[in-house]
């Protein structure tokens, strides 16, 4: 019974500590004030901006690539159509 209580307490402490973990920066804090200071820090904000910038750039590159692929397909279809017309003549 005592061992179960110890496990329950350890689990509760682990859950509480998880509340003060910053996944973006991979940092663990044991006090709310430390965690709050970190969230409001320049380093955290800088990493957040960098992450958002990378996401935007990735999305832009993906859409740009799909647009380029569409253009290539259109050109290939035009060439095939022109070849088909030449063969008919």
PyMOL Python script that loads the backbone (N, CA, C, O; Angstrom):
from pymol import cmd

cmd.read_pdbstr("""\
ATOM      1  N   UNK A   1       0.837  -1.198   0.000  1.00  0.00           N
ATOM      2  CA  UNK A   1       0.000   0.000   0.000  1.00  0.00           C
ATOM      3  C   UNK A   1       0.879   1.259   0.000  1.00  0.00           C
ATOM      4  O   UNK A   1       0.585   2.230  -0.696  1.00  0.00           O
ATOM      5  N   UNK A   2       1.939   1.227   0.774  1.00  0.00           N
ATOM      6  CA  UNK A   2       2.856   2.370   0.862  1.00  0.00           C
ATOM      7  C   UNK A   2       3.569   2.579  -0.488  1.00  0.00           C
ATOM      8  O   UNK A   2       3.765   3.714  -0.925  1.00  0.00           O
ATOM      9  N   UNK A   3       3.944   1.489  -1.128  1.00  0.00           N
ATOM     10  CA  UNK A   3       4.627   1.573  -2.424  1.00  0.00           C
ATOM     11  C   UNK A   3       3.708   2.188  -3.477  1.00  0.00           C
ATOM     12  O   UNK A   3       4.159   2.959  -4.324  1.00  0.00           O
ATOM     13  N   UNK A   4       2.428   1.849  -3.427  1.00  0.00           N
ATOM     14  CA  UNK A   4       1.467   2.417  -4.380  1.00  0.00           C
ATOM     15  C   UNK A   4       1.320   3.916  -4.167  1.00  0.00           C
ATOM     16  O   UNK A   4       1.214   4.675  -5.130  1.00  0.00           O
ATOM     17  N   UNK A   5       1.314   4.345  -2.908  1.00  0.00           N
ATOM     18  CA  UNK A   5       1.222   5.780  -2.619  1.00  0.00           C
ATOM     19  C   UNK A   5       2.460   6.501  -3.135  1.00  0.00           C
ATOM     20  O   UNK A   5       2.355   7.596  -3.688  1.00  0.00           O
ATOM     21  N   UNK A   6       3.626   5.899  -2.962  1.00  0.00           N
ATOM     22  CA  UNK A   6       4.875   6.490  -3.446  1.00  0.00           C
ATOM     23  C   UNK A   6       4.852   6.620  -4.971  1.00  0.00           C
ATOM     24  O   UNK A   6       5.280   7.632  -5.525  1.00  0.00           O
ATOM     25  N   UNK A   7       4.347   5.583  -5.637  1.00  0.00           N
ATOM     26  CA  UNK A   7       4.258   5.622  -7.094  1.00  0.00           C
ATOM     27  C   UNK A   7       3.287   6.711  -7.548  1.00  0.00           C
ATOM     28  O   UNK A   7       3.539   7.417  -8.524  1.00  0.00           O
ATOM     29  N   UNK A   8       2.172   6.833  -6.823  1.00  0.00           N
ATOM     30  CA  UNK A   8       1.178   7.859  -7.158  1.00  0.00           C
ATOM     31  C   UNK A   8       1.767   9.255  -6.975  1.00  0.00           C
ATOM     32  O   UNK A   8       1.548  10.143  -7.799  1.00  0.00           O
ATOM     33  N   UNK A   9       2.508   9.438  -5.900  1.00  0.00           N
ATOM     34  CA  UNK A   9       3.135  10.742  -5.650  1.00  0.00           C
ATOM     35  C   UNK A   9       4.183  11.041  -6.730  1.00  0.00           C
ATOM     36  O   UNK A   9       4.256  12.159  -7.241  1.00  0.00           O
ATOM     37  N   UNK A  10       4.987  10.036  -7.068  1.00  0.00           N
ATOM     38  CA  UNK A  10       6.006  10.219  -8.108  1.00  0.00           C
ATOM     39  C   UNK A  10       5.348  10.561  -9.440  1.00  0.00           C
ATOM     40  O   UNK A  10       5.847  11.410 -10.179  1.00  0.00           O
ATOM     41  N   UNK A  11       4.244   9.912  -9.747  1.00  0.00           N
ATOM     42  CA  UNK A  11       3.525  10.186 -11.003  1.00  0.00           C
ATOM     43  C   UNK A  11       2.969  11.605 -10.998  1.00  0.00           C
ATOM     44  O   UNK A  11       3.043  12.309 -12.005  1.00  0.00           O
ATOM     45  N   UNK A  12       2.417  12.023  -9.869  1.00  0.00           N
ATOM     46  CA  UNK A  12       1.870  13.376  -9.758  1.00  0.00           C
ATOM     47  C   UNK A  12       2.977  14.412  -9.931  1.00  0.00           C
ATOM     48  O   UNK A  12       2.778  15.424 -10.602  1.00  0.00           O
ATOM     49  N   UNK A  13       4.137  14.167  -9.334  1.00  0.00           N
ATOM     50  CA  UNK A  13       5.263  15.091  -9.482  1.00  0.00           C
ATOM     51  C   UNK A  13       5.741  15.140 -10.930  1.00  0.00           C
ATOM     52  O   UNK A  13       6.075  16.207 -11.446  1.00  0.00           O
ATOM     53  N   UNK A  14       5.771  14.000 -11.568  1.00  0.00           N
ATOM     54  CA  UNK A  14       6.193  13.933 -12.970  1.00  0.00           C
ATOM     55  C   UNK A  14       5.225  14.723 -13.853  1.00  0.00           C
ATOM     56  O   UNK A  14       5.651  15.457 -14.745  1.00  0.00           O
ATOM     57  N   UNK A  15       3.935  14.572 -13.604  1.00  0.00           N
ATOM     58  CA  UNK A  15       2.934  15.321 -14.368  1.00  0.00           C
ATOM     59  C   UNK A  15       3.067  16.815 -14.125  1.00  0.00           C
ATOM     60  O   UNK A  15       2.924  17.619 -15.046  1.00  0.00           O
ATOM     61  N   UNK A  16       3.342  17.179 -12.882  1.00  0.00           N
ATOM     62  CA  UNK A  16       3.498  18.588 -12.540  1.00  0.00           C
ATOM     63  C   UNK A  16       4.725  19.174 -13.234  1.00  0.00           C
ATOM     64  O   UNK A  16       4.680  20.296 -13.739  1.00  0.00           O
ATOM     65  N   UNK A  17       5.813  18.421 -13.259  1.00  0.00           N
ATOM     66  CA  UNK A  17       7.025  18.891 -13.921  1.00  0.00           C
ATOM     67  C   UNK A  17       6.804  19.019 -15.424  1.00  0.00           C
ATOM     68  O   UNK A  17       7.359  19.915 -16.060  1.00  0.00           O
ATOM     69  N   UNK A  18       6.005  18.141 -15.985  1.00  0.00           N
ATOM     70  CA  UNK A  18       5.732  18.194 -17.421  1.00  0.00           C
ATOM     71  C   UNK A  18       5.024  19.498 -17.794  1.00  0.00           C
ATOM     72  O   UNK A  18       5.112  19.957 -18.932  1.00  0.00           O
ATOM     73  N   UNK A  19       4.325  20.086 -16.827  1.00  0.00           N
ATOM     74  CA  UNK A  19       3.649  21.353 -17.089  1.00  0.00           C
ATOM     75  C   UNK A  19       4.642  22.489 -17.314  1.00  0.00           C
ATOM     76  O   UNK A  19       4.284  23.503 -17.913  1.00  0.00           O
ATOM     77  N   UNK A  20       5.873  22.343 -16.850  1.00  0.00           N
ATOM     78  CA  UNK A  20       6.882  23.381 -16.981  1.00  0.00           C
ATOM     79  C   UNK A  20       7.977  22.970 -17.962  1.00  0.00           C
ATOM     80  O   UNK A  20       9.158  23.220 -17.723  1.00  0.00           O
ATOM     81  N   UNK A  21       7.580  22.343 -19.058  1.00  0.00           N
ATOM     82  CA  UNK A  21       8.530  21.896 -20.071  1.00  0.00           C
ATOM     83  C   UNK A  21       8.252  22.638 -21.377  1.00  0.00           C
ATOM     84  O   UNK A  21       7.115  22.690 -21.845  1.00  0.00           O
ATOM     85  N   UNK A  22       9.298  23.205 -21.951  1.00  0.00           N
ATOM     86  CA  UNK A  22       9.178  23.898 -23.238  1.00  0.00           C
ATOM     87  C   UNK A  22       9.675  22.956 -24.328  1.00  0.00           C
ATOM     88  O   UNK A  22      10.872  22.685 -24.417  1.00  0.00           O
ATOM     89  N   UNK A  23       8.766  22.461 -25.152  1.00  0.00           N
ATOM     90  CA  UNK A  23       9.132  21.528 -26.220  1.00  0.00           C
ATOM     91  C   UNK A  23       9.976  22.213 -27.290  1.00  0.00           C
ATOM     92  O   UNK A  23      10.904  21.614 -27.833  1.00  0.00           O
ATOM     93  N   UNK A  24       9.656  23.450 -27.586  1.00  0.00           N
ATOM     94  CA  UNK A  24      10.369  24.182 -28.620  1.00  0.00           C
ATOM     95  C   UNK A  24      11.853  24.295 -28.294  1.00  0.00           C
ATOM     96  O   UNK A  24      12.704  24.091 -29.160  1.00  0.00           O
ATOM     97  N   UNK A  25      12.156  24.622 -27.042  1.00  0.00           N
ATOM     98  CA  UNK A  25      13.545  24.821 -26.621  1.00  0.00           C
ATOM     99  C   UNK A  25      14.132  23.593 -25.949  1.00  0.00           C
ATOM    100  O   UNK A  25      15.327  23.556 -25.654  1.00  0.00           O
ATOM    101  N   UNK A  26      13.302  22.589 -25.706  1.00  0.00           N
ATOM    102  CA  UNK A  26      13.718  21.360 -25.034  1.00  0.00           C
ATOM    103  C   UNK A  26      14.338  21.667 -23.679  1.00  0.00           C
ATOM    104  O   UNK A  26      15.445  21.232 -23.362  1.00  0.00           O
ATOM    105  N   UNK A  27      13.581  22.441 -22.883  1.00  0.00           N
ATOM    106  CA  UNK A  27      14.058  22.817 -21.552  1.00  0.00           C
ATOM    107  C   UNK A  27      12.992  22.492 -20.513  1.00  0.00           C
ATOM    108  O   UNK A  27      11.796  22.673 -20.742  1.00  0.00           O
ATOM    109  N   UNK A  28      13.455  22.012 -19.373  1.00  0.00           N
ATOM    110  CA  UNK A  28      12.586  21.653 -18.259  1.00  0.00           C
ATOM    111  C   UNK A  28      12.784  22.659 -17.128  1.00  0.00           C
ATOM    112  O   UNK A  28      13.916  22.995 -16.781  1.00  0.00           O
ATOM    113  N   UNK A  29      11.685  23.135 -16.556  1.00  0.00           N
ATOM    114  CA  UNK A  29      11.741  24.046 -15.417  1.00  0.00           C
ATOM    115  C   UNK A  29      10.959  23.442 -14.269  1.00  0.00           C
ATOM    116  O   UNK A  29       9.970  22.738 -14.471  1.00  0.00           O
ATOM    117  N   UNK A  30      11.422  23.732 -13.050  1.00  0.00           N
ATOM    118  CA  UNK A  30      10.789  23.166 -11.873  1.00  0.00           C
ATOM    119  C   UNK A  30       9.878  24.162 -11.169  1.00  0.00           C
ATOM    120  O   UNK A  30       9.053  23.777 -10.341  1.00  0.00           O
ATOM    121  N   UNK A  31      10.027  25.437 -11.497  1.00  0.00           N
ATOM    122  CA  UNK A  31       9.194  26.462 -10.874  1.00  0.00           C
ATOM    123  C   UNK A  31       8.428  27.208 -11.957  1.00  0.00           C
ATOM    124  O   UNK A  31       8.920  27.416 -13.066  1.00  0.00           O
ATOM    125  N   UNK A  32       7.223  27.599 -11.607  1.00  0.00           N
ATOM    126  CA  UNK A  32       6.361  28.310 -12.551  1.00  0.00           C
ATOM    127  C   UNK A  32       7.006  29.616 -12.989  1.00  0.00           C
ATOM    128  O   UNK A  32       6.949  29.960 -14.170  1.00  0.00           O
ATOM    129  N   UNK A  33       7.612  30.341 -12.078  1.00  0.00           N
ATOM    130  CA  UNK A  33       8.213  31.633 -12.401  1.00  0.00           C
ATOM    131  C   UNK A  33       9.364  31.477 -13.401  1.00  0.00           C
ATOM    132  O   UNK A  33       9.514  32.291 -14.312  1.00  0.00           O
ATOM    133  N   UNK A  34      10.167  30.437 -13.226  1.00  0.00           N
ATOM    134  CA  UNK A  34      11.266  30.189 -14.174  1.00  0.00           C
ATOM    135  C   UNK A  34      10.717  29.901 -15.565  1.00  0.00           C
ATOM    136  O   UNK A  34      11.219  30.416 -16.564  1.00  0.00           O
ATOM    137  N   UNK A  35       9.687  29.078 -15.614  1.00  0.00           N
ATOM    138  CA  UNK A  35       9.064  28.732 -16.891  1.00  0.00           C
ATOM    139  C   UNK A  35       8.456  29.977 -17.542  1.00  0.00           C
ATOM    140  O   UNK A  35       8.607  30.191 -18.745  1.00  0.00           O
ATOM    141  N   UNK A  36       7.778  30.782 -16.754  1.00  0.00           N
ATOM    142  CA  UNK A  36       7.155  31.999 -17.253  1.00  0.00           C
ATOM    143  C   UNK A  36       8.216  32.965 -17.790  1.00  0.00           C
ATOM    144  O   UNK A  36       8.036  33.573 -18.845  1.00  0.00           O
ATOM    145  N   UNK A  37       9.312  33.096 -17.059  1.00  0.00           N
ATOM    146  CA  UNK A  37      10.410  33.956 -17.528  1.00  0.00           C
ATOM    147  C   UNK A  37      10.966  33.450 -18.851  1.00  0.00           C
ATOM    148  O   UNK A  37      11.285  34.235 -19.744  1.00  0.00           O
ATOM    149  N   UNK A  38      11.078  32.149 -18.965  1.00  0.00           N
ATOM    150  CA  UNK A  38      11.591  31.569 -20.209  1.00  0.00           C
ATOM    151  C   UNK A  38      10.657  31.861 -21.380  1.00  0.00           C
ATOM    152  O   UNK A  38      11.105  32.255 -22.456  1.00  0.00           O
ATOM    153  N   UNK A  39       9.364  31.666 -21.167  1.00  0.00           N
ATOM    154  CA  UNK A  39       8.383  31.892 -22.232  1.00  0.00           C
ATOM    155  C   UNK A  39       8.429  33.341 -22.715  1.00  0.00           C
ATOM    156  O   UNK A  39       8.202  33.608 -23.895  1.00  0.00           O
ATOM    157  N   UNK A  40       8.718  34.265 -21.821  1.00  0.00           N
ATOM    158  CA  UNK A  40       8.777  35.684 -22.174  1.00  0.00           C
ATOM    159  C   UNK A  40      10.173  36.139 -22.594  1.00  0.00           C
ATOM    160  O   UNK A  40      10.382  37.326 -22.843  1.00  0.00           O
ATOM    161  N   UNK A  41      11.122  35.219 -22.676  1.00  0.00           N
ATOM    162  CA  UNK A  41      12.502  35.587 -22.985  1.00  0.00           C
ATOM    163  C   UNK A  41      12.707  35.798 -24.484  1.00  0.00           C
ATOM    164  O   UNK A  41      11.917  35.343 -25.311  1.00  0.00           O
ATOM    165  N   UNK A  42      13.792  36.502 -24.806  1.00  0.00           N
ATOM    166  CA  UNK A  42      14.155  36.736 -26.199  1.00  0.00           C
ATOM    167  C   UNK A  42      14.498  35.422 -26.898  1.00  0.00           C
ATOM    168  O   UNK A  42      14.087  35.195 -28.036  1.00  0.00           O
ATOM    169  N   UNK A  43      15.251  34.558 -26.216  1.00  0.00           N
ATOM    170  CA  UNK A  43      15.679  33.296 -26.836  1.00  0.00           C
ATOM    171  C   UNK A  43      14.482  32.450 -27.273  1.00  0.00           C
ATOM    172  O   UNK A  43      14.472  31.899 -28.373  1.00  0.00           O
ATOM    173  N   UNK A  44      13.480  32.353 -26.406  1.00  0.00           N
ATOM    174  CA  UNK A  44      12.294  31.569 -26.740  1.00  0.00           C
ATOM    175  C   UNK A  44      11.558  32.218 -27.919  1.00  0.00           C
ATOM    176  O   UNK A  44      11.152  31.536 -28.860  1.00  0.00           O
ATOM    177  N   UNK A  45      11.392  33.535 -27.854  1.00  0.00           N
ATOM    178  CA  UNK A  45      10.688  34.242 -28.927  1.00  0.00           C
ATOM    179  C   UNK A  45      11.439  34.102 -30.247  1.00  0.00           C
ATOM    180  O   UNK A  45      10.825  33.965 -31.304  1.00  0.00           O
ATOM    181  N   UNK A  46      12.752  34.138 -30.184  1.00  0.00           N
ATOM    182  CA  UNK A  46      13.567  33.999 -31.393  1.00  0.00           C
ATOM    183  C   UNK A  46      13.380  32.613 -32.009  1.00  0.00           C
ATOM    184  O   UNK A  46      13.224  32.489 -33.223  1.00  0.00           O
ATOM    185  N   UNK A  47      13.395  31.582 -31.180  1.00  0.00           N
ATOM    186  CA  UNK A  47      13.192  30.222 -31.696  1.00  0.00           C
ATOM    187  C   UNK A  47      11.793  30.070 -32.279  1.00  0.00           C
ATOM    188  O   UNK A  47      11.610  29.388 -33.287  1.00  0.00           O
ATOM    189  N   UNK A  48      10.809  30.700 -31.651  1.00  0.00           N
ATOM    190  CA  UNK A  48       9.434  30.634 -32.151  1.00  0.00           C
ATOM    191  C   UNK A  48       9.337  31.293 -33.524  1.00  0.00           C
ATOM    192  O   UNK A  48       8.726  30.745 -34.441  1.00  0.00           O
ATOM    193  N   UNK A  49       9.948  32.482 -33.660  1.00  0.00           N
ATOM    194  CA  UNK A  49       9.920  33.175 -34.955  1.00  0.00           C
ATOM    195  C   UNK A  49      10.638  32.360 -36.029  1.00  0.00           C
ATOM    196  O   UNK A  49      10.168  32.271 -37.164  1.00  0.00           O
ATOM    197  N   UNK A  50      11.763  31.774 -35.672  1.00  0.00           N
ATOM    198  CA  UNK A  50      12.515  30.961 -36.618  1.00  0.00           C
ATOM    199  C   UNK A  50      11.701  29.756 -37.081  1.00  0.00           C
ATOM    200  O   UNK A  50      11.702  29.412 -38.263  1.00  0.00           O
ATOM    201  N   UNK A  51      11.011  29.123 -36.147  1.00  0.00           N
ATOM    202  CA  UNK A  51      10.173  27.970 -36.487  1.00  0.00           C
ATOM    203  C   UNK A  51       9.052  28.384 -37.444  1.00  0.00           C
ATOM    204  O   UNK A  51       8.782  27.693 -38.426  1.00  0.00           O
ATOM    205  N   UNK A  52       8.404  29.514 -37.153  1.00  0.00           N
ATOM    206  CA  UNK A  52       7.315  29.994 -38.009  1.00  0.00           C
ATOM    207  C   UNK A  52       7.841  30.361 -39.394  1.00  0.00           C
ATOM    208  O   UNK A  52       7.186  30.093 -40.402  1.00  0.00           O
ATOM    209  N   UNK A  53       9.024  30.975 -39.442  1.00  0.00           N
ATOM    210  CA  UNK A  53       9.624  31.340 -40.724  1.00  0.00           C
ATOM    211  C   UNK A  53       9.916  30.100 -41.553  1.00  0.00           C
ATOM    212  O   UNK A  53       9.651  30.082 -42.755  1.00  0.00           O
ATOM    213  N   UNK A  54      10.458  29.066 -40.929  1.00  0.00           N
ATOM    214  CA  UNK A  54      10.743  27.818 -41.645  1.00  0.00           C
ATOM    215  C   UNK A  54       9.469  27.190 -42.179  1.00  0.00           C
ATOM    216  O   UNK A  54       9.455  26.665 -43.293  1.00  0.00           O
ATOM    217  N   UNK A  55       8.390  27.240 -41.390  1.00  0.00           N
ATOM    218  CA  UNK A  55       7.116  26.679 -41.844  1.00  0.00           C
ATOM    219  C   UNK A  55       6.580  27.443 -43.047  1.00  0.00           C
ATOM    220  O   UNK A  55       6.095  26.843 -44.007  1.00  0.00           O
ATOM    221  N   UNK A  56       6.669  28.785 -42.991  1.00  0.00           N
ATOM    222  CA  UNK A  56       6.195  29.593 -44.120  1.00  0.00           C
ATOM    223  C   UNK A  56       7.022  29.322 -45.372  1.00  0.00           C
ATOM    224  O   UNK A  56       6.472  29.172 -46.463  1.00  0.00           O
ATOM    225  N   UNK A  57       8.342  29.260 -45.214  1.00  0.00           N
ATOM    226  CA  UNK A  57       9.215  29.001 -46.355  1.00  0.00           C
ATOM    227  C   UNK A  57       8.938  27.626 -46.958  1.00  0.00           C
ATOM    228  O   UNK A  57       8.918  27.468 -48.178  1.00  0.00           O
ATOM    229  N   UNK A  58       8.725  26.637 -46.097  1.00  0.00           N
ATOM    230  CA  UNK A  58       8.420  25.293 -46.583  1.00  0.00           C
ATOM    231  C   UNK A  58       7.125  25.304 -47.387  1.00  0.00           C
ATOM    232  O   UNK A  58       7.056  24.737 -48.477  1.00  0.00           O
ATOM    233  N   UNK A  59       6.095  25.957 -46.839  1.00  0.00           N
ATOM    234  CA  UNK A  59       4.806  26.014 -47.537  1.00  0.00           C
ATOM    235  C   UNK A  59       4.952  26.752 -48.867  1.00  0.00           C
ATOM    236  O   UNK A  59       4.372  26.348 -49.875  1.00  0.00           O
ATOM    237  N   UNK A  60       5.726  27.828 -48.860  1.00  0.00           N
ATOM    238  CA  UNK A  60       5.923  28.593 -50.094  1.00  0.00           C
ATOM    239  C   UNK A  60       6.668  27.763 -51.127  1.00  0.00           C
ATOM    240  O   UNK A  60       6.315  27.786 -52.306  1.00  0.00           O
ATOM    241  N   UNK A  61       7.691  27.032 -50.705  1.00  0.00           N
ATOM    242  CA  UNK A  61       8.455  26.196 -51.630  1.00  0.00           C
ATOM    243  C   UNK A  61       7.610  25.069 -52.193  1.00  0.00           C
ATOM    244  O   UNK A  61       7.731  24.724 -53.369  1.00  0.00           O
ATOM    245  N   UNK A  62       6.757  24.495 -51.359  1.00  0.00           N
ATOM    246  CA  UNK A  62       5.885  23.411 -51.827  1.00  0.00           C
ATOM    247  C   UNK A  62       4.917  23.938 -52.875  1.00  0.00           C
ATOM    248  O   UNK A  62       4.723  23.308 -53.915  1.00  0.00           O
ATOM    249  N   UNK A  63       4.304  25.099 -52.606  1.00  0.00           N
ATOM    250  CA  UNK A  63       3.344  25.637 -53.571  1.00  0.00           C
ATOM    251  C   UNK A  63       4.059  26.071 -54.850  1.00  0.00           C
ATOM    252  O   UNK A  63       3.526  25.910 -55.948  1.00  0.00           O
ATOM    253  N   UNK A  64       5.252  26.616 -54.708  1.00  0.00           N
ATOM    254  CA  UNK A  64       6.026  27.018 -55.882  1.00  0.00           C
ATOM    255  C   UNK A  64       6.401  25.810 -56.720  1.00  0.00           C
ATOM    256  O   UNK A  64       6.332  25.853 -57.948  1.00  0.00           O
ATOM    257  N   UNK A  65       6.794  24.739 -56.062  1.00  0.00           N
ATOM    258  CA  UNK A  65       7.178  23.526 -56.786  1.00  0.00           C
ATOM    259  C   UNK A  65       5.980  22.937 -57.518  1.00  0.00           C
ATOM    260  O   UNK A  65       6.103  22.500 -58.663  1.00  0.00           O
ATOM    261  N   UNK A  66       4.813  22.922 -56.857  1.00  0.00           N
ATOM    262  CA  UNK A  66       3.635  22.357 -57.516  1.00  0.00           C
ATOM    263  C   UNK A  66       3.248  23.223 -58.718  1.00  0.00           C
ATOM    264  O   UNK A  66       2.809  22.699 -59.741  1.00  0.00           O
ATOM    265  N   UNK A  67       3.406  24.539 -58.601  1.00  0.00           N
ATOM    266  CA  UNK A  67       3.105  25.435 -59.722  1.00  0.00           C
ATOM    267  C   UNK A  67       4.055  25.152 -60.881  1.00  0.00           C
ATOM    268  O   UNK A  67       3.636  25.107 -62.038  1.00  0.00           O
ATOM    269  N   UNK A  68       5.356  24.958 -60.561  1.00  0.00           N
ATOM    270  CA  UNK A  68       6.329  24.642 -61.610  1.00  0.00           C
ATOM    271  C   UNK A  68       6.015  23.309 -62.276  1.00  0.00           C
ATOM    272  O   UNK A  68       6.127  23.180 -63.495  1.00  0.00           O
ATOM    273  N   UNK A  69       5.623  22.324 -61.485  1.00  0.00           N
ATOM    274  CA  UNK A  69       5.269  21.015 -62.033  1.00  0.00           C
ATOM    275  C   UNK A  69       4.069  21.113 -62.974  1.00  0.00           C
ATOM    276  O   UNK A  69       4.034  20.463 -64.019  1.00  0.00           O
ATOM    277  N   UNK A  70       3.091  21.928 -62.596  1.00  0.00           N
ATOM    278  CA  UNK A  70       1.915  22.113 -63.456  1.00  0.00           C
ATOM    279  C   UNK A  70       2.326  22.719 -64.793  1.00  0.00           C
ATOM    280  O   UNK A  70       1.857  22.298 -65.851  1.00  0.00           O
ATOM    281  N   UNK A  71       3.211  23.714 -64.729  1.00  0.00           N
ATOM    282  CA  UNK A  71       3.674  24.356 -65.972  1.00  0.00           C
ATOM    283  C   UNK A  71       4.417  23.357 -66.868  1.00  0.00           C
ATOM    284  O   UNK A  71       4.237  23.357 -68.086  1.00  0.00           O
ATOM    285  N   UNK A  72       5.243  22.515 -66.266  1.00  0.00           N
ATOM    286  CA  UNK A  72       5.972  21.504 -67.042  1.00  0.00           C
ATOM    287  C   UNK A  72       4.995  20.547 -67.708  1.00  0.00           C
ATOM    288  O   UNK A  72       5.172  20.186 -68.872  1.00  0.00           O
ATOM    289  N   UNK A  73       3.963  20.135 -66.975  1.00  0.00           N
ATOM    290  CA  UNK A  73       2.973  19.227 -67.539  1.00  0.00           C
ATOM    291  C   UNK A  73       2.217  19.889 -68.690  1.00  0.00           C
ATOM    292  O   UNK A  73       1.949  19.255 -69.711  1.00  0.00           O
ATOM    293  N   UNK A  74       1.877  21.164 -68.519  1.00  0.00           N
ATOM    294  CA  UNK A  74       1.179  21.875 -69.594  1.00  0.00           C
ATOM    295  C   UNK A  74       2.038  21.939 -70.857  1.00  0.00           C
ATOM    296  O   UNK A  74       1.547  21.718 -71.964  1.00  0.00           O
ATOM    297  N   UNK A  75       3.327  22.245 -70.677  1.00  0.00           N
ATOM    298  CA  UNK A  75       4.227  22.304 -71.841  1.00  0.00           C
ATOM    299  C   UNK A  75       4.346  20.937 -72.519  1.00  0.00           C
ATOM    300  O   UNK A  75       4.341  20.843 -73.746  1.00  0.00           O
ATOM    301  N   UNK A  76       4.451  19.896 -71.722  1.00  0.00           N
ATOM    302  CA  UNK A  76       4.561  18.543 -72.290  1.00  0.00           C
ATOM    303  C   UNK A  76       3.298  18.188 -73.059  1.00  0.00           C
ATOM    304  O   UNK A  76       3.378  17.605 -74.140  1.00  0.00           O
ATOM    305  N   UNK A  77       2.138  18.529 -72.521  1.00  0.00           N
ATOM    306  CA  UNK A  77       0.884  18.257 -73.228  1.00  0.00           C
ATOM    307  C   UNK A  77       0.793  19.043 -74.531  1.00  0.00           C
ATOM    308  O   UNK A  77       0.300  18.529 -75.536  1.00  0.00           O
ATOM    309  N   UNK A  78       1.266  20.287 -74.516  1.00  0.00           N
ATOM    310  CA  UNK A  78       1.264  21.099 -75.737  1.00  0.00           C
ATOM    311  C   UNK A  78       2.132  20.447 -76.808  1.00  0.00           C
ATOM    312  O   UNK A  78       1.744  20.351 -77.972  1.00  0.00           O
ATOM    313  N   UNK A  79       3.329  19.998 -76.385  1.00  0.00           N
ATOM    314  CA  UNK A  79       4.229  19.338 -77.340  1.00  0.00           C
ATOM    315  C   UNK A  79       3.592  18.074 -77.920  1.00  0.00           C
ATOM    316  O   UNK A  79       3.666  17.824 -79.123  1.00  0.00           O
ATOM    317  N   UNK A  80       2.968  17.284 -77.047  1.00  0.00           N
ATOM    318  CA  UNK A  80       2.311  16.064 -77.523  1.00  0.00           C
ATOM    319  C   UNK A  80       1.182  16.399 -78.490  1.00  0.00           C
ATOM    320  O   UNK A  80       1.003  15.725 -79.504  1.00  0.00           O
ATOM    321  N   UNK A  81       0.436  17.425 -78.176  1.00  0.00           N
ATOM    322  CA  UNK A  81      -0.673  17.838 -79.048  1.00  0.00           C
ATOM    323  C   UNK A  81      -0.126  18.293 -80.410  1.00  0.00           C
ATOM    324  O   UNK A  81      -0.672  17.937 -81.454  1.00  0.00           O
ATOM    325  N   UNK A  82       0.947  19.075 -80.387  1.00  0.00           N
ATOM    326  CA  UNK A  82       1.541  19.539 -81.649  1.00  0.00           C
ATOM    327  C   UNK A  82       2.079  18.366 -82.465  1.00  0.00           C
ATOM    328  O   UNK A  82       1.923  18.339 -83.685  1.00  0.00           O
ATOM    329  N   UNK A  83       2.707  17.402 -81.806  1.00  0.00           N
ATOM    330  CA  UNK A  83       3.216  16.210 -82.515  1.00  0.00           C
ATOM    331  C   UNK A  83       2.061  15.426 -83.125  1.00  0.00           C
ATOM    332  O   UNK A  83       2.173  14.929 -84.246  1.00  0.00           O
ATOM    333  N   UNK A  84       0.957  15.312 -82.401  1.00  0.00           N
ATOM    334  CA  UNK A  84      -0.197  14.582 -82.907  1.00  0.00           C
ATOM    335  C   UNK A  84      -0.776  15.302 -84.142  1.00  0.00           C
ATOM    336  O   UNK A  84      -1.176  14.661 -85.114  1.00  0.00           O
ATOM    337  N   UNK A  85      -0.812  16.602 -84.085  1.00  0.00           N
ATOM    338  CA  UNK A  85      -1.294  17.366 -85.251  1.00  0.00           C
ATOM    339  C   UNK A  85      -0.384  17.186 -86.446  1.00  0.00           C
ATOM    340  O   UNK A  85      -0.867  17.035 -87.569  1.00  0.00           O
ATOM    341  N   UNK A  86       0.925  17.198 -86.233  1.00  0.00           N
ATOM    342  CA  UNK A  86       1.867  17.005 -87.323  1.00  0.00           C
ATOM    343  C   UNK A  86       1.733  15.614 -87.951  1.00  0.00           C
ATOM    344  O   UNK A  86       1.833  15.467 -89.169  1.00  0.00           O
ATOM    345  N   UNK A  87       1.510  14.613 -87.129  1.00  0.00           N
ATOM    346  CA  UNK A  87       1.336  13.257 -87.665  1.00  0.00           C
ATOM    347  C   UNK A  87       0.051  13.146 -88.486  1.00  0.00           C
ATOM    348  O   UNK A  87       0.017  12.418 -89.478  1.00  0.00           O
ATOM    349  N   UNK A  88      -1.000  13.854 -88.088  1.00  0.00           N
ATOM    350  CA  UNK A  88      -2.257  13.806 -88.823  1.00  0.00           C
ATOM    351  C   UNK A  88      -2.087  14.440 -90.199  1.00  0.00           C
ATOM    352  O   UNK A  88      -2.712  14.004 -91.167  1.00  0.00           O
ATOM    353  N   UNK A  89      -1.258  15.450 -90.286  1.00  0.00           N
ATOM    354  CA  UNK A  89      -1.069  16.148 -91.591  1.00  0.00           C
ATOM    355  C   UNK A  89      -0.171  15.326 -92.434  1.00  0.00           C
ATOM    356  O   UNK A  89       0.131  15.705 -93.566  1.00  0.00           O
TER     357      UNK A  89
END
""", "prot")
cmd.dss("prot")
cmd.show_as("cartoon", "prot")
cmd.util.cbc("prot")
cmd.orient("prot")
